Amino acid sequence: MRFYFLVSLLAAVVVVHCTHTFMGTSVYRQLVFHQEVKYSGNTLSKRIEYLNYTLPATFGYGRTIQGLLAYDLTNSASANVTAGGVGFPYVSLRMKSDRRKDIRYDVYIYA
């Protein structure tokens, strides 16, 4: 019984500490956007940057984003979707670093 409690507590700590953002699915979806985002850290403040993406018209009317993956490569930043996302043809991703830390994300968008 103690073992299961310890394992579940450890799993909760790992889930809370994770700074990656996963939305939707990438299974059998077409990769439409990939970029490694890099910004240097500010000396005394947190850095906030936005990544905006809209599906091109060549994909056809009615196509939407089906998956979004944002991998934090520094483990010192957070990413949130502020507009659009899964089910929309556009997305706005807000990335925020800790003080004096860089922002480095590997962003994948699937349609």
N, C-alpha and C positions, 0 to 999 in steps of 0.2 A: 504494500500500500504506500509506503514512504517513497518507493522508487517511482511510482506513477505520479505522485505529487511533485517530486523533484523534476521529473521529465517535463511535465506540463508547465511548471514554473519557468524552467529554462526556455521552453518553446515560446512562452509569452514574452520573455525578455528579448529573445531574438527577433520576434515579430515587431515589437515596439521600436527596436533600435534600427530596423531596416529603413533606408532612405530612398530606395528605388520606387518608381511609380509604374504600376501595371494596370492597364484598363483594357477591357475587351479581350479579343483573342487574336492570335497570329496564325492559328491553325488553318491551313488551306487558303490563306489570304495573300494577296499580292503586296510586296513591299513597294511603297510609293515614295518613301522619304527616309533617308539615313544621313545623320550628321553627328560628328563629335563636336560638341560645344565646349569651348575653352574661354574662360575669362579670368584674369588675374585678380587677386584679392585686394580690397581697400585696406589702408593702414588702420584706421580707427573705427570703421563702420562695416556693416554687413553690405554685401553687394547684391543687388536685385536686377535680374535681366529677364527679358521676355523673348520667347521664340514663337513666332506666328507662322502658321502654314495653312494654305488653302488648296484643296484638290484642283488640279488643272481641268479645264473644260474638255480636254481630250479624253477623259475617262468616261464621259457621258453624263447625261442628266439623271439625277436621282442616286448617284453613287455617294456613299458616305464612308467615313472612317470607321473601321471595324476593330482596330486594335492600336494601342499606343504603349510603347515600352520606353522608359527613361531610366537608364542605369547610371547610378551615381558612382563615378570612378574615384572620388576622394573620400567618401563616407563623411563629409562635413557640409552637406548642402541638402536642401529640400526642393521638391518640384511639385507644383499643383496646377491643375487645369483650371483656368479662370474663365474661359469661354469656349463653347463648342465641345469637341471631343467625340466620343463614340456616338454614332448616330447622326452626326453633323458633317458637312463637307469642309469644315475648318476647325482649327484648334489654336488656342493660345495657352502656352505653357509658361508659367512663372517659376523662375529658379532663384533661390535665395541661399546665400552662403553664410557660414558662421563668420564671426569677426576675424579679419586677417587671413581668411582661407580662400583658396581658389574655387571656381565653379568649373567642374569637368563632368559633362554628361554625354552619354552615348544614346542618342534618340532614334527610335525606329517608329514609323507610322505605316500601318497596313490598311488597305481598302479592299 
